[in-house]
Amino acid sequence: MTIAELMRQPSAWLAVGAGEGPVVSSRIRLARNVKDAAFPGWAGAEECERLWNRIEPAVRRVASLQPAESLAMGALDELERQILFERHLISREQAEKTKGSGLILRRDESLSAMVNEEDHLRLQGMRPGLSLRAIWEEVDRLDTEIEQRIEYAFSPKLGYLTACPTNVGTGMRASVMLHLPGLVLMNEINPVIKGMGKIGLAVRGLWGEGTEATGNMFQISNQMTLGDTEEQIVAVIEQIVQEIVEHERNARERLLERRETVVRDHVGRAYGILSHAHILTSKEALDLLSGLRLGIDLGILSTVSRRVVDELMLLTQPGHLQKLESKALKPKERDRYRARLVRERLTGSDRRRGEQIKE
């Protein structure tokens, strides 16, 4: 599978055209390391290459990943690695690596394994909606299959040993991506974020640690992996996410009841700018597309399909945009091409549906 072929299918983290609601997708990652081998950050280039040659064939053949694809970072250019990052298949750190690092994935992107990122293995499962339990079953099965081929670094006292101490134990990070424009517009998001911190959960932006909530997208995940079982971690995240979803739905209802003109103006301005702009940054595009997504969910915008909005949230990112244009683009050029792409997609949607914003 080439990167171009990958781009022609929906991303596992964003189910294009999925039903309305705040929950975008769920993800589980497991950190694992090879017994008696230096962590990637300490290993030299030759040792990482040797580990890749040992790990790749073993992981690629496991049943859970079939049909499997293997992508060595050294065989990909910078743009192709950026696309994998934008699809949440690799981390920003791995996107900067080359030889001795790679990605093995099932073709539908729902299961994958990063090799020689921070740890020797980062197993990952992604699905749309709130589906942590189903993902955990798949990732657990994948983990078991790999452990039959590769002996992990494990301590009877501490659990799985990892490069970062915060991952020691289960090695699990369970996260849910949420679209929370209602709480943001009602100025109620900060208390929610503070509340998450008090109970030991992390709130990050769209692109993970250290990023802001572009497009009103927030990732909720566990911070501790030592002391709780995987089932307990999943149960806690699911419970908290359901509570946040209820808060978001209430916020959206109150927006329509108390600030209807404001929310209609928010959606209308987003639509007006996106359908007429000639310069758009990637952040601006995501923030405005968030407004369209909210308008569709609230039933006040019918000119654009949810599918078009979801596609644009991914295709307007720098890597995807440049791949679509089949050439490298400078930042200002990307802003122009991005605006043109959005105008064309929204106008095409208008012509197909021939509807207007409901008054």
C-alpha positions as a Markdown table, in Angstrom:
| # | Residue | x | y | z |
|---|---|---|---|---|
| 1 | Met | 0.0 | 0.0 | 0.0 |
| 2 | Thr | 1.3 | 3.4 | -1.0 |
| 3 | Ile | 0.6 | 6.6 | 0.9 |
| 4 | Ala | -1.5 | 7.8 | -2.0 |
| 5 | Glu | -3.7 | 4.7 | -1.6 |
| 6 | Leu | -3.9 | 5.2 | 2.1 |
| 7 | Met | -5.2 | 8.7 | 1.5 |
| 8 | Arg | -8.1 | 7.4 | -0.6 |
| 9 | Gln | -9.6 | 5.6 | 2.4 |
| 10 | Pro | -11.2 | 7.1 | 5.5 |
| 11 | Ser | -9.0 | 7.6 | 8.5 |
| 12 | Ala | -9.6 | 5.5 | 11.5 |
| 13 | Trp | -9.5 | 8.5 | 13.9 |
| 14 | Leu | -12.2 | 10.4 | 12.0 |
| 15 | Ala | -15.1 | 8.4 | 10.7 |
| 16 | Val | -16.2 | 10.4 | 7.7 |
| 17 | Gly | -19.9 | 11.1 | 7.7 |
| 18 | Ala | -20.5 | 9.4 | 11.0 |
| 19 | Gly | -23.5 | 10.2 | 13.2 |
| 20 | Glu | -23.8 | 13.4 | 15.1 |
| 21 | Gly | -22.5 | 13.8 | 18.6 |
| 22 | Pro | -19.4 | 14.9 | 20.6 |
| 23 | Val | -17.5 | 11.7 | 20.5 |
| 24 | Val | -15.2 | 11.5 | 17.5 |
| 25 | Ser | -13.1 | 8.4 | 18.1 |
| 26 | Ser | -11.4 | 6.1 | 20.7 |
| 27 | Arg | -7.8 | 4.9 | 20.9 |
| 28 | Ile | -5.7 | 2.6 | 23.0 |
| 29 | Arg | -1.9 | 2.4 | 22.9 |
| 30 | Leu | 0.3 | -0.2 | 24.6 |
| 31 | Ala | 4.0 | 0.5 | 25.2 |
| 32 | Arg | 6.2 | -2.7 | 25.0 |
| 33 | Asn | 9.9 | -3.3 | 24.8 |
| 34 | Val | 12.1 | -6.2 | 23.9 |
| 35 | Lys | 13.9 | -8.0 | 26.8 |
| 36 | Asp | 17.6 | -7.2 | 27.2 |
| 37 | Ala | 17.6 | -4.6 | 24.5 |
| 38 | Ala | 18.4 | -0.9 | 24.9 |
| 39 | Phe | 15.5 | 1.5 | 24.6 |
| 40 | Pro | 15.5 | 3.3 | 21.2 |
| 41 | Gly | 16.6 | 6.6 | 22.8 |
| 42 | Trp | 19.7 | 4.9 | 24.1 |
| 43 | Ala | 20.4 | 2.5 | 21.3 |
| 44 | Gly | 22.6 | 3.5 | 18.5 |
| 45 | Ala | 21.5 | 3.6 | 14.8 |
| 46 | Glu | 22.9 | 0.2 | 14.1 |
| 47 | Glu | 21.1 | -1.4 | 17.0 |
| 48 | Cys | 17.8 | 0.2 | 16.1 |
| 49 | Glu | 18.2 | -1.1 | 12.5 |
| 50 | Arg | 19.0 | -4.6 | 13.9 |
| 51 | Leu | 15.9 | -4.4 | 16.1 |
| 52 | Trp | 13.7 | -3.3 | 13.2 |
| 53 | Asn | 14.9 | -6.2 | 11.1 |
| 54 | Arg | 14.1 | -8.5 | 14.0 |
| 55 | Ile | 10.7 | -7.0 | 15.1 |
| 56 | Glu | 9.2 | -6.2 | 11.7 |
| 57 | Pro | 8.8 | -9.7 | 10.2 |
| 58 | Ala | 7.5 | -11.1 | 13.5 |
| 59 | Val | 4.9 | -8.4 | 13.9 |
| 60 | Arg | 3.9 | -8.2 | 10.3 |
| 61 | Arg | 2.9 | -11.9 | 10.3 |
| 62 | Val | 0.6 | -11.9 | 13.3 |
| 63 | Ala | -3.1 | -12.8 | 12.5 |
| 64 | Ser | -4.6 | -9.7 | 14.0 |
| 65 | Leu | -2.9 | -7.3 | 11.6 |
| 66 | Gln | -3.9 | -9.2 | 8.4 |
| 67 | Pro | -3.9 | -7.9 | 5.7 |
| 68 | Ala | -0.8 | -6.1 | 7.0 |
| 69 | Glu | 1.3 | -3.3 | 5.5 |
| 70 | Ser | 4.9 | -2.4 | 6.6 |
| 71 | Leu | 6.2 | 1.1 | 6.1 |
| 72 | Ala | 9.9 | 1.8 | 7.0 |
| 73 | Met | 10.4 | 5.5 | 8.0 |
| 74 | Gly | 13.7 | 5.5 | 6.1 |
| 75 | Ala | 11.8 | 4.6 | 2.8 |
| 76 | Leu | 9.4 | 7.5 | 3.2 |
| 77 | Asp | 10.0 | 11.1 | 2.5 |
| 78 | Glu | 9.2 | 13.9 | 5.0 |
| 79 | Leu | 5.8 | 14.6 | 3.4 |
| 80 | Glu | 4.7 | 11.0 | 3.6 |
| 81 | Arg | 5.7 | 10.8 | 7.3 |
| 82 | Gln | 3.7 | 14.0 | 7.9 |
| 83 | Ile | 0.6 | 12.3 | 6.4 |
| 84 | Leu | 0.9 | 9.3 | 8.7 |
| 85 | Phe | 1.2 | 11.8 | 11.6 |
| 86 | Glu | -1.9 | 13.6 | 10.5 |
| 87 | Arg | -3.8 | 10.3 | 10.4 |
| 88 | His | -2.7 | 9.7 | 14.0 |
| 89 | Leu | -0.8 | 6.6 | 12.9 |
| 90 | Ile | 2.6 | 7.7 | 14.1 |
| 91 | Ser | 3.7 | 10.3 | 16.7 |
| 92 | Arg | 5.5 | 13.6 | 15.9 |
| 93 | Glu | 8.6 | 12.0 | 17.3 |
| 94 | Gln | 8.5 | 9.1 | 15.0 |
| 95 | Ala | 7.8 | 11.3 | 12.0 |
| 96 | Glu | 11.3 | 12.8 | 12.6 |
| 97 | Lys | 13.0 | 9.4 | 12.5 |
| 98 | Thr | 14.3 | 7.5 | 9.5 |
| 99 | Lys | 16.3 | 4.3 | 9.4 |
| 100 | Gly | 15.6 | 1.7 | 12.1 |
| 101 | Ser | 12.0 | 2.9 | 12.7 |
| 102 | Gly | 8.8 | 2.0 | 11.1 |
| 103 | Leu | 5.1 | 1.4 | 11.1 |
| 104 | Ile | 3.2 | -1.9 | 10.7 |
| 105 | Leu | -0.5 | -1.6 | 10.2 |
| 106 | Arg | -3.7 | -3.3 | 9.2 |
| 107 | Arg | -4.9 | -1.8 | 5.9 |
| 108 | Asp | -8.0 | -0.3 | 7.5 |
| 109 | Glu | -5.8 | 1.6 | 9.9 |
| 110 | Ser | -7.7 | 0.3 | 12.9 |
| 111 | Leu | -4.7 | -1.7 | 14.3 |
| 112 | Ser | -1.1 | -0.8 | 14.0 |
| 113 | Ala | 2.3 | -0.9 | 15.7 |
| 114 | Met | 5.0 | 1.8 | 15.8 |
| 115 | Val | 8.5 | 0.3 | 15.9 |
| 116 | Asn | 11.4 | 2.1 | 17.6 |
| 117 | Glu | 9.6 | 5.3 | 18.5 |
| 118 | Glu | 10.1 | 6.0 | 22.2 |
| 119 | Asp | 9.7 | 2.3 | 23.0 |
| 120 | His | 10.5 | -0.7 | 20.8 |
| 121 | Leu | 6.7 | -1.2 | 20.2 |
| 122 | Arg | 3.7 | 1.0 | 20.5 |
| 123 | Leu | 0.6 | -1.0 | 19.7 |
| 124 | Gln | -2.4 | 1.0 | 18.8 |
| 125 | Gly | -6.1 | 0.4 | 18.1 |
| 126 | Met | -8.5 | 3.1 | 16.8 |
| 127 | Arg | -12.2 | 3.2 | 16.1 |
| 128 | Pro | -14.9 | 5.8 | 15.6 |
| 129 | Gly | -17.2 | 6.7 | 18.5 |
| 130 | Leu | -16.9 | 5.5 | 22.2 |
| 131 | Ser | -15.6 | 2.0 | 21.7 |
| 132 | Leu | -12.7 | 1.5 | 24.2 |
| 133 | Arg | -13.8 | -1.9 | 25.3 |
| 134 | Ala | -14.0 | -3.3 | 21.8 |
| 135 | Ile | -10.6 | -1.7 | 21.0 |
| 136 | Trp | -9.0 | -3.1 | 24.1 |
| 137 | Glu | -10.1 | -6.7 | 23.2 |
| 138 | Glu | -8.4 | -6.3 | 19.8 |
| 139 | Val | -5.3 | -4.7 | 21.1 |
| 140 | Asp | -5.0 | -7.3 | 23.9 |
| 141 | Arg | -5.3 | -10.1 | 21.3 |
| 142 | Leu | -2.6 | -8.4 | 19.2 |
| 143 | Asp | -0.4 | -8.0 | 22.2 |
| 144 | Thr | -0.7 | -11.7 | 23.1 |
| 145 | Glu | 0.1 | -12.8 | 19.5 |
| 146 | Ile | 3.2 | -10.6 | 19.4 |
| 147 | Glu | 4.4 | -11.8 | 22.9 |
| 148 | Gln | 4.3 | -15.4 | 21.5 |
| 149 | Arg | 7.0 | -14.3 | 19.1 |
| 150 | Ile | 9.0 | -11.6 | 21.0 |
| 151 | Glu | 9.9 | -11.8 | 24.7 |
| 152 | Tyr | 9.0 | -8.5 | 26.4 |
| 153 | Ala | 10.9 | -6.6 | 29.1 |
| 154 | Phe | 8.7 | -7.3 | 32.2 |
| 155 | Ser | 9.1 | -7.0 | 35.9 |
| 156 | Pro | 6.9 | -9.1 | 38.3 |
| 157 | Lys | 6.9 | -6.2 | 40.7 |
| 158 | Leu | 6.5 | -3.2 | 38.3 |
| 159 | Gly | 4.9 | -4.7 | 35.2 |
| 160 | Tyr | 5.9 | -3.9 | 31.6 |
| 161 | Leu | 9.1 | -1.8 | 31.5 |
| 162 | Thr | 9.0 | 1.3 | 29.4 |
| 163 | Ala | 11.3 | 4.1 | 28.3 |
| 164 | Cys | 9.2 | 6.7 | 30.1 |
| 165 | Pro | 8.5 | 5.9 | 33.8 |
| 166 | Thr | 4.9 | 7.2 | 33.5 |
| 167 | Asn | 4.1 | 4.3 | 31.2 |
| 168 | Val | 5.5 | 1.5 | 33.5 |
| 169 | Gly | 2.9 | -1.0 | 34.6 |
| 170 | Thr | 0.2 | -1.8 | 32.1 |
| 171 | Gly | 1.9 | 0.5 | 29.5 |
| 172 | Met | -1.6 | 1.5 | 28.5 |
| 173 | Arg | -2.8 | 4.9 | 27.3 |
| 174 | Ala | -6.6 | 5.0 | 26.6 |
| 175 | Ser | -7.9 | 8.1 | 25.0 |
| 176 | Val | -11.1 | 9.5 | 23.5 |
| 177 | Met | -11.2 | 12.4 | 21.0 |
| 178 | Leu | -14.1 | 14.7 | 21.7 |
| 179 | His | -15.6 | 17.7 | 19.7 |
| 180 | Leu | -16.7 | 20.2 | 22.4 |
| 181 | Pro | -17.8 | 23.5 | 20.8 |
| 182 | Gly | -20.8 | 23.8 | 23.1 |
| 183 | Leu | -18.7 | 23.9 | 26.2 |
| 184 | Val | -16.2 | 26.3 | 24.6 |
| 185 | Leu | -18.9 | 28.7 | 23.4 |
| 186 | Met | -20.6 | 28.7 | 26.8 |
| 187 | Asn | -17.2 | 29.4 | 28.4 |
| 188 | Glu | -17.5 | 26.2 | 30.5 |
| 189 | Ile | -14.5 | 24.2 | 29.1 |
| 190 | Asn | -11.9 | 25.4 | 31.6 |
| 191 | Pro | -13.6 | 24.0 | 34.7 |
| 192 | Val | -14.0 | 20.7 | 32.9 |
| 193 | Ile | -10.3 | 20.6 | 32.0 |
| 194 | Lys | -9.3 | 21.5 | 35.6 |
| 195 | Gly | -11.7 | 18.8 | 36.9 |
| 196 | Met | -10.0 | 16.2 | 34.7 |
| 197 | Gly | -6.6 | 17.1 | 36.1 |
| 198 | Lys | -7.8 | 16.7 | 39.7 |
| 199 | Ile | -8.9 | 13.1 | 39.0 |
| 200 | Gly | -5.7 | 12.1 | 37.3 |
| 201 | Leu | -6.7 | 12.4 | 33.6 |
| 202 | Ala | -4.9 | 14.4 | 30.9 |
| 203 | Val | -6.6 | 16.8 | 28.5 |
| 204 | Arg | -4.7 | 17.4 | 25.3 |
| 205 | Gly | -5.3 | 19.1 | 21.9 |
| 206 | Leu | -6.0 | 17.5 | 18.6 |
| 207 | Trp | -2.3 | 16.6 | 17.9 |
| 208 | Gly | -1.5 | 15.3 | 21.4 |
| 209 | Glu | 0.8 | 16.4 | 24.1 |
| 210 | Gly | 1.7 | 20.1 | 24.1 |
| 211 | Thr | -0.9 | 21.1 | 21.5 |
| 212 | Glu | -3.9 | 23.3 | 21.8 |
| 213 | Ala | -7.5 | 22.2 | 21.1 |
| 214 | Thr | -7.7 | 23.2 | 17.5 |
| 215 | Gly | -11.1 | 22.8 | 16.0 |
| 216 | Asn | -12.5 | 22.4 | 19.5 |
| 217 | Met | -11.1 | 18.9 | 19.5 |
| 218 | Phe | -10.0 | 17.5 | 22.9 |
| 219 | Gln | -8.3 | 14.2 | 23.8 |
| 220 | Ile | -9.1 | 12.8 | 27.2 |
| 221 | Ser | -6.7 | 10.1 | 28.5 |
| 222 | Asn | -5.3 | 8.4 | 31.6 |
| 223 | Gln | -2.0 | 9.7 | 33.0 |
| 224 | Met | -1.1 | 6.8 | 35.3 |
| 225 | Thr | -0.5 | 3.2 | 34.1 |
| 226 | Leu | 0.8 | 1.7 | 37.3 |
| 227 | Gly | -1.6 | 0.4 | 40.0 |
| 228 | Asp | -4.7 | -0.1 | 37.9 |
| 229 | Thr | -5.7 | -2.9 | 35.6 |
| 230 | Glu | -6.4 | -2.3 | 31.9 |
| 231 | Glu | -10.1 | -2.9 | 32.5 |
| 232 | Gln | -10.1 | -0.4 | 35.3 |
| 233 | Ile | -8.5 | 2.3 | 33.2 |
| 234 | Val | -11.0 | 1.7 | 30.3 |
| 235 | Ala | -13.9 | 1.8 | 32.8 |
| 236 | Val | -12.8 | 5.1 | 34.3 |
| 237 | Ile | -12.2 | 6.8 | 30.9 |
| 238 | Glu | -15.6 | 5.6 | 29.6 |
| 239 | Gln | -17.5 | 6.9 | 32.6 |
| 240 | Ile | -15.8 | 10.3 | 32.5 |
| 241 | Val | -16.3 | 10.6 | 28.8 |
| 242 | Gln | -20.0 | 9.9 | 29.1 |
| 243 | Glu | -20.3 | 12.6 | 31.7 |
| 244 | Ile | -18.5 | 15.1 | 29.5 |
| 245 | Val | -20.7 | 14.2 | 26.6 |
| 246 | Glu | -23.7 | 14.9 | 28.7 |
| 247 | His | -22.3 | 18.3 | 29.7 |
| 248 | Glu | -21.6 | 19.1 | 26.0 |
| 249 | Arg | -25.1 | 18.1 | 25.0 |
| 250 | Asn | -26.6 | 20.3 | 27.7 |
| 251 | Ala | -24.3 | 23.2 | 26.7 |
| 252 | Arg | -25.6 | 22.8 | 23.1 |
| 253 | Glu | -29.2 | 22.9 | 24.2 |
| 254 | Arg | -28.6 | 26.0 | 26.3 |
| 255 | Leu | -26.9 | 27.6 | 23.4 |
| 256 | Leu | -30.0 | 27.3 | 21.3 |
| 257 | Glu | -32.3 | 28.3 | 24.2 |
| 258 | Arg | -30.4 | 31.3 | 25.5 |
| 259 | Arg | -28.0 | 32.4 | 22.7 |
| 260 | Glu | -29.6 | 31.2 | 19.5 |
| 261 | Thr | -28.6 | 34.3 | 17.6 |
| 262 | Val | -25.0 | 34.0 | 18.8 |
| 263 | Val | -24.7 | 30.3 | 17.7 |
| 264 | Arg | -26.4 | 31.0 | 14.4 |
| 265 | Asp | -24.0 | 33.8 | 13.8 |
| 266 | His | -21.1 | 31.6 | 14.8 |
| 267 | Val | -22.2 | 28.9 | 12.2 |
| 268 | Gly | -23.1 | 31.4 | 9.5 |
| 269 | Arg | -19.8 | 33.3 | 9.8 |
| 270 | Ala | -17.9 | 30.0 | 9.6 |
| 271 | Tyr | -19.8 | 29.1 | 6.5 |
| 272 | Gly | -19.4 | 32.5 | 4.9 |
| 273 | Ile | -15.6 | 32.7 | 5.5 |
| 274 | Leu | -15.0 | 29.1 | 4.3 |
| 275 | Ser | -17.1 | 29.4 | 1.2 |
| 276 | His | -15.5 | 32.7 | 0.1 |
| 277 | Ala | -12.0 | 32.9 | 1.6 |
| 278 | His | -8.9 | 32.9 | -0.6 |
| 279 | Ile | -6.4 | 32.4 | 2.2 |
| 280 | Leu | -6.8 | 29.9 | 5.1 |
| 281 | Thr | -4.3 | 28.6 | 7.6 |
| 282 | Ser | -4.7 | 25.0 | 8.7 |
| 283 | Lys | -5.7 | 26.1 | 12.3 |
| 284 | Glu | -8.2 | 28.6 | 10.9 |
| 285 | Ala | -9.7 | 26.0 | 8.6 |
| 286 | Leu | -10.1 | 23.5 | 11.5 |
| 287 | Asp | -11.7 | 26.1 | 13.8 |
| 288 | Leu | -14.2 | 27.2 | 11.1 |
| 289 | Leu | -15.0 | 23.6 | 10.1 |
| 290 | Ser | -15.8 | 23.0 | 13.8 |
| 291 | Gly | -18.4 | 25.7 | 13.5 |
| 292 | Leu | -20.0 | 23.9 | 10.5 |
| 293 | Arg | -19.9 | 20.5 | 12.3 |
| 294 | Leu | -21.7 | 22.1 | 15.2 |
| 295 | Gly | -24.3 | 23.7 | 12.9 |
| 296 | Ile | -24.9 | 20.3 | 11.2 |
| 297 | Asp | -25.3 | 18.5 | 14.6 |
| 298 | Leu | -27.7 | 21.2 | 15.8 |
| 299 | Gly | -29.8 | 21.0 | 12.6 |
| 300 | Ile | -29.4 | 24.7 | 11.7 |
| 301 | Leu | -27.1 | 24.1 | 8.7 |
| 302 | Ser | -28.2 | 22.0 | 5.8 |
| 303 | Thr | -26.1 | 23.3 | 2.9 |
| 304 | Val | -23.2 | 21.1 | 3.7 |
| 305 | Ser | -23.0 | 17.3 | 4.4 |
| 306 | Arg | -21.2 | 16.0 | 7.4 |
| 307 | Arg | -19.1 | 13.9 | 5.1 |
| 308 | Val | -17.7 | 16.9 | 3.3 |
| 309 | Val | -16.8 | 18.6 | 6.6 |
| 310 | Asp | -15.1 | 15.5 | 8.0 |
| 311 | Glu | -13.1 | 15.0 | 4.8 |
| 312 | Leu | -12.0 | 18.6 | 4.8 |
| 313 | Met | -10.8 | 18.4 | 8.4 |
| 314 | Leu | -8.2 | 15.9 | 7.2 |
| 315 | Leu | -7.5 | 17.0 | 3.7 |
| 316 | Thr | -6.8 | 20.6 | 4.7 |
| 317 | Gln | -3.8 | 19.5 | 6.8 |
| 318 | Pro | -0.4 | 20.4 | 5.4 |
| 319 | Gly | 0.7 | 16.9 | 4.4 |
| 320 | His | -2.6 | 15.8 | 2.9 |
| 321 | Leu | -3.0 | 19.1 | 1.0 |
| 322 | Gln | 0.5 | 18.9 | -0.6 |
| 323 | Lys | 0.0 | 15.2 | -1.5 |
| 324 | Leu | -3.3 | 16.2 | -3.2 |
| 325 | Glu | -1.5 | 18.8 | -5.2 |
| 326 | Ser | 1.4 | 16.4 | -6.0 |
| 327 | Lys | 4.0 | 19.0 | -5.0 |
| 328 | Ala | 5.7 | 20.7 | -2.1 |
| 329 | Leu | 4.1 | 24.0 | -1.1 |
| 330 | Lys | 5.5 | 26.9 | 0.9 |
| 331 | Pro | 3.2 | 27.9 | 3.9 |
| 332 | Lys | 1.6 | 30.9 | 2.1 |
| 333 | Glu | 1.0 | 28.7 | -1.0 |
| 334 | Arg | -0.6 | 26.1 | 1.2 |
| 335 | Asp | -2.9 | 28.7 | 2.6 |
| 336 | Arg | -4.1 | 29.6 | -0.9 |
| 337 | Tyr | -4.5 | 26.0 | -2.1 |
| 338 | Arg | -6.3 | 25.2 | 1.2 |
| 339 | Ala | -8.8 | 28.0 | 0.7 |
| 340 | Arg | -9.5 | 26.9 | -2.9 |
| 341 | Leu | -10.0 | 23.3 | -1.9 |
| 342 | Val | -12.5 | 24.3 | 0.8 |
| 343 | Arg | -14.4 | 26.6 | -1.6 |
| 344 | Glu | -14.6 | 23.9 | -4.2 |
| 345 | Arg | -15.8 | 21.2 | -1.8 |
| 346 | Leu | -18.4 | 23.5 | -0.2 |
| 347 | Thr | -19.7 | 24.8 | -3.5 |
| 348 | Gly | -20.0 | 21.3 | -4.8 |
| 349 | Ser | -21.9 | 20.3 | -1.8 |
| 350 | Asp | -24.3 | 23.3 | -2.3 |
| 351 | Arg | -24.9 | 22.4 | -5.9 |
| 352 | Arg | -25.7 | 18.8 | -5.0 |
| 353 | Arg | -28.1 | 19.6 | -2.2 |
| 354 | Gly | -29.5 | 22.9 | -3.3 |
| 355 | Glu | -30.6 | 23.8 | 0.3 |
| 356 | Gln | -30.1 | 26.8 | 2.5 |
| 357 | Ile | -29.4 | 27.5 | 6.2 |
| 358 | Lys | -32.7 | 26.8 | 8.1 |
| 359 | Glu | -34.2 | 29.9 | 9.7 |
